[in-house]
Amino acid sequence: MSLERLSGAPELAEQWCQRLAAAVPQTRVLLLLAGTDTAAVEGISAAGATPDSRRLTAAADAELLWQGPAAERPHALPPLPAGVTPAVIAWAVLQGLNLPPLVLDLGAPVAPAIPHLQLNQSPARCLSTGAAMAPDRVQRLWSWGERWGRSLARTGQPVLLSECVPGGTTTALAVLEALGVPSMGLVSGSVRQPDHQLKQRLVQEGLAAAQLPEGTGPQAVLAAVGDPMQVVAAALLKRAALGGAPLLLAGGSQMAAVWALAMAACRPEERQRLGRQSAVVTTAWVAHESASDFQGLLAQLASRFGVEPLAFATCLRFTDSRRPELLDYERGYVKEGVGAGGLAALWQLSGRPLQELVSACELACDQLLHSA
């Protein structure tokens, strides 16, 4: 079963799928953890039922990814309004494909108690301040991402970038708007019915406070309304892709914003090359969500940068699952995160049946319930 193409030329999409299918065992998987005080705004995120619980989300998801659902983990998974963390999907794929993840903490509120690369950063301030991060901090993180991207490019291996940043779809909206990509009402979110008016109000407050002139560069945009994950991911994407490595941006709106930041940082003659070397890959629950418009967002990106993003959705669905937590995905309670869409796409491209992945996710839920 092939991936669903959401955007991009059919022949390029076919070439990408063939290239990745041949290199699934060599794919480097990076999980970028970060935080933003935007996540504490009531009603902005469902990645944890309360603001305090959302402080633990990144650490708990990373620990599940590393140690598995049956283990006694240092940080309990935050309670959700419904469903179960998409880290369950990510873990099942990584186990099935034998792909070890590299976890990078770029500023999570709580550090994960597993082996990881620690940059000793803190969460960004709420984007409504218009001063989310100090400019010198953004510059340091950007330089670090560029160095890492160059290193990854030298290997020639495909790279899958995933993230866990509660509140990150709202910083994504702010970044997109600041870059001149009209995105109000298009961006998804972890809440079942995203509160677009609340997101819009926060973004308007942040941009009004920042007073960014037209044509502001990506680093200044990030300092005003971004989060640490976006800084490192965009810089890494730019350098790795221009260096010849294929990049899978595993996520929805947040990875669309990362793609836009990297495009904004490129010279016009570099943009087509970046477009050929990168693809946004998300879940069917984001791609076909009625309360947002992911394909409309992709069209806005194409209009803004003159490059049609290559984008796919995995065909993974839980319609017939025996686990109520997974059926909640079909009801809109959980949609994406921790690279679930991109990793499920790798599973598809490896030739494994999706029903096997559904069964592995059901077993992971069984183990989570037992360990709890």
N, C-alpha and C positions, 0 to 999 in steps of 0.2 A: 504494500500500500504506500503510495507516494504522499509527500507532504502537500498541504493545501497552499498554493501560491496566492499571496495577498497583493503583492506589488512586485514590479520588476519584469524585465523581458523574459518570455518563456524559455528562450534558448539559454540565457544566462542562468536561470533557475535550474534547468536540467543539468548544465555543466557543474553547478555548485553541488547539487545532490550527488552526482556521480563522484565528484572529488572527495566529498566528505564521507560517503559510504565506504570508499576505499581506505580512508584514514581514521575510522572510528577508534581503533585501539590506540592510536598515537595522539588523540586529542588531549590537550591540556585543559583542565577544568579549574577555573579560578572563582572563588566565592568572595565577593567584596562586601564587608560589613561596614556600616556607618550609621550615624544617627543625626536627627534634626529635631530641635525643640518644637518644630511644627507639629510633630506627632502628638504633642500634649494637648493640642486644641480639641475641645470636645466635638465629636462627630466627624473628625477628619480621617480617622483610620480605624479599621477593624482588625489590625494585626496585633491583637491583644484587646481584651474587653475594657481595660481601663488605661489611663496614661501611665500609671506606675507599672502595670504589667507589660506595656509596650517597651519599656526600658530593657526588658529581659529578652525580647523577641529574637534579636539577632544572635545573641549568645546561645540561647536555647536551640535555635534552628541549626546553628553550626555544630553544636554538640551532638544533635541527633544525626546530622549528616556524617559525622566522624565516627560516632560510637554505635549508632543504630537504635532502633525503637525498643529493643528488648533490654538494653543496658540501663543501669541506674545512673542517670546523668546528673551533673552538678547543679544545673538550673532546670527547673520544671518548665515545660512548655506553657506559655501564658494561656489562660482560658480564652476561647473565641466565642463570638455570638452563636456560631454553628460551624459544623465541619471540622476539618483537621488541617494542620499546617501543610503547605505544598512541599515542605522538606521531606515528607513521606514519599512523594513521587520521585524527588531528586535522589533520595537514598536508594530507592528500589532500582533506579536506572544505574547508578554508580556501582552498586553491588553486582547487578546482572552483567554489566559491561566491563567490570573490573577496572574502573577508572578512579584513581585516587584524587581527591580534591585538594587544592591548596587554598587555605583560608587566610585572608588578609583583613586585619582589623584597622580600618582607616579612621575610626572615630565612633565606635559603638558606645552607648552609655555604660554597658557592662562588658568586660572582655570575656570571650569564651574560654573555658577551662580545658582546652585541647591544644595540641601543637598548632601554632599559627604564626604568621608574620605580624608583628605588632609595631605600628608607627607612632604609638604614644600620642594620639590625637584625641580630641574631644568632639562631641556632637556639634553641629552647626546651630547657631541661634535661629529662632523662628524667622521664616522668610518675610513675615510682615514687618520686621524691623528695617528691611532694606539694607542690612549690614550683617548678613548671615555668617560670613567668615572674613578675617583680616586679609587684605590683599597679599601680604607677604606669605601668609600661610597657604593661600591658593597657589602662589607661584612655586613654593617648595613642593607641594603635592603634585602640581603639574610636571615639574622637573622629574620627580620620582617616577611618575607614570610614563614619561617619555623614555627614561632609562630602561624601565622594565619592558616597555614595548620594543625597543631596539633589541634587547636580549632575546625576547621571544621570537622576533623576526629571524634571528640568526639560526634558530632551530628548524624553521620551515614548517613546523607542525601546526595543525589547526588549533585555535584557542577558543574556548567557550567561556565567555564572561557572564557571571551570574551575580545577583545582589540580594541583600536583605537590608532594607532601609525603611522602617515604618515612617509614614508621612512622605515617602519619596515620590508618590505620584503628584502630590501638590507642588513640591519643589520642581518636578519635571514640567508641570504646567507653567510655573513662573519663568523657568529658564526658556521654554519654547516661546512664550509671549515676548520676553525680553529680546530674543533673537529675531523677532519679526515673523514668527510662525503663528498665525491665528489658530488657537487651540481650545478656546473656551467651549465647554460642553462636549468636547471630543475625547478628552483624557479619562481613562478608567480610574478605578480605585478599589481598595480592599473592602470598602463598605458595600453592602448589597445593592443599594441604590445611591450612588455617589451624590453628595450634596454639592452640585455644581455652583450654586449661589454662594455657599460658604467658601469653596475653593476660590471663586472669582473675587470675593471680598478680600481674602488674605493676599492674593496676588496683586490686586489693585493697591492695597495698602503698602505692600513691599515695594512695588515699582514707583509709587508716588514718593515714598520716603527716600528711595535710592536716587531718583532724578537722573536716570541714565540717559545720556544723549543718544540720538539716533546713530546707529552704526557702532555701538559699543562692542568691544571684543569679548570673546568667550570668558576670559579670566575675570574681567570686571563684572560680567553678568553673574558668574558663579559666586564671586565675593558678595554680591548684593543679595541674591535670592537662591543660591544653590546649596548643595550638600557635598561632603567630602568624597563620597562614592563617585559622583558625577565628574569631579575634577580628575581623579586618577583614571577612571574608565575612559574618558574622552581622550586624554593624552596618550594612554596606552593604545587605544584603538588607532589613533592617527599614526603613530610611529610603527606599530606592528603591521598594520595593513599596507602602508606605503612601503614597508620593507619586504612585503611579499607573503606575509602570513595570512591565511583566511581566518576571519574573526566571526564567531557566532555571538550575537548579542542576545542572550537568553532572557527575555522579558518582554513586557509590553510598552506602556507609555514611558516608563523610566529609561528603557534602552533606546526608544525613539529620541528622547532628549539627549542621550549620550551621543547618538549618531549625529544629531543636529549640531552639538557642540564641536565635535570633531570636524564636521563639514565647515563650520564657521571659522575654525582655526586653520583650514587648508587654503592654499592659494587656488584661484579658479582652475588652473591647469592640473591640480592634484585631485580635484573632487571626483571626476569620473573614475579615476583609479581607486580611490577610497570606496566608491560605490560598488565597484566590481569585486573588491576584496572583503566586503562585510555584508552580513545579513542579519536582520532582526527576526527572531523566532519566538513565537508566543504560543499560548494555549488557545484552543477553540473557544474557551469561556471568555477570553478577552476579545478574540477576533469577532465573535458574534454576539457580544453583549448589547442588549437593546438600549441600555442607559448611557452608552458612550458610542464612539464611532472611530475605531482604530484605523479602518481603511480610509476614512475621511482625513484622519491625521496624517497618514502616509501621503495622501494626495497633496496636503498642504506643505509637507516637507519637500516634495518634488517641485512644487511651484516656487518655493523660496530659494532652493539651492540649484535648480536646474538639473538635478540628478534624481531619477526615480529610485527610491530605496528598494533593495531586494528584501522581501519579507515573506515569511511563511507562518502557517499555523500547524501544529501537530494535530493528528486525527484522534488523539486519546480522548475518550469519553467514559463516563462512569454510569451511563444510563441504566445498565442492568446489574450494577454492583450489589452485593449482598450486605455491604456496610453502609449504614445510614450516614456516617460522616463523609463518605465519598459521594453518596447521592446528593449531599448538600452542595457539591460543586455544580451540579445540574440545576440547582435552585438559585444559583447566583451568590451563595454565601462565601465561597472561596473561588479565586480565579487564576492566580499566578503568583510566582515568587520563588526565590531560591533556585532560579534556573529551571523550573519545572517544565516549561514549554520547550526550551532548547534541548534539555536532556531527553525528554520524551521523543523529540525529533531524532536525536542520535539513535535511540532505541529503534525507531522505525527504519532509519537508513541502514542499520546493521542487519536488517532482514528478520528480526525477531517479531513474532505476532504480538499485536497490541493486547490481546486477551491475556497473554502471559504477564504483561506489565500490570494490567488490572488486578490479576491474582496476586502478584507480588505486593501491590499496594494494600490489598485486603489483608494479606498476612501481616504486613507492617502495622496496620490498624489493630489487628488482634493482639500483637505483641505490645503495642502501646497501652492498650486497655489493661492487659495483664500486668505490665510493669507498674502502671499507676495504682 
